[in-house]
């Protein structure tokens, strides 16, 4: 394994470890100031402040922990990906989504990253929204 590949894997692993402990600033520390955050079925948010705003919204509406995390990286370290399971509880009704009643959900998901200068410059997260809606509507 190349040093660049290992550094990319370590960076993404730190990012998700911070997520799992609710450490938004730890996540931000992994991101370039101009990070492009591609939200699942949403727009692109650029920069640390928009990322913090997104995290505040998510932490208000959802309690989530990621498990079964597998991180992969290109040998040049410029791109990485992760596959994981989202274990969550829907806390507060999110705009345009079903009513929150503390529903529990489990979703497979993935993240894709661009990395430059030891920082994440792009985060893309994917999961099946229809599956999530089905689970919280049951």
Rosetta blueprint (number, residue, H / E / L):
1 X L
2 X L
3 X H
4 X H
5 X H
6 X H
7 X H
8 X H
9 X H
10 X H
11 X H
12 X H
13 X H
14 X H
15 X H
16 X H
17 X H
18 X H
19 X H
20 X H
21 X L
22 X L
23 X L
24 X H
25 X H
26 X H
27 X H
28 X H
29 X L
30 X L
31 X E
32 X E
33 X E
34 X E
35 X E
36 X E
37 X E
38 X E
39 X L
40 X L
41 X L
42 X L
43 X L
44 X E
45 X E
46 X E
47 X L
48 X H
49 X H
50 X H
51 X H
52 X H
53 X H
54 X H
55 X H
56 X H
57 X H
58 X H
59 X H
60 X H
61 X H
62 X E
63 X E
64 X E
65 X E
66 X E
67 X E
68 X E
69 X E
70 X E
71 X E
72 X E
73 X E
74 X L
75 X L
76 X L
77 X L
78 X L
79 X E
80 X E
81 X E
82 X E
83 X E
84 X E
85 X E
86 X E
87 X E
88 X E
89 X E
90 X E
91 X L
92 X L
93 X L
94 X L
95 X L
96 X L
97 X L
98 X L
99 X L
100 X L
101 X L
102 X L
103 X L
104 X E
105 X E
106 X E
107 X E
108 X E
109 X E
110 X E
111 X E
112 X E
113 X E
114 X E
115 X E
116 X E
117 X L
118 X L
119 X E
120 X E
121 X E
122 X E
123 X E
124 X E
125 X E
126 X E
127 X E
128 X L
129 X H
130 X H
131 X H
132 X H
133 X H
134 X H
135 X H
136 X H
137 X H
138 X L
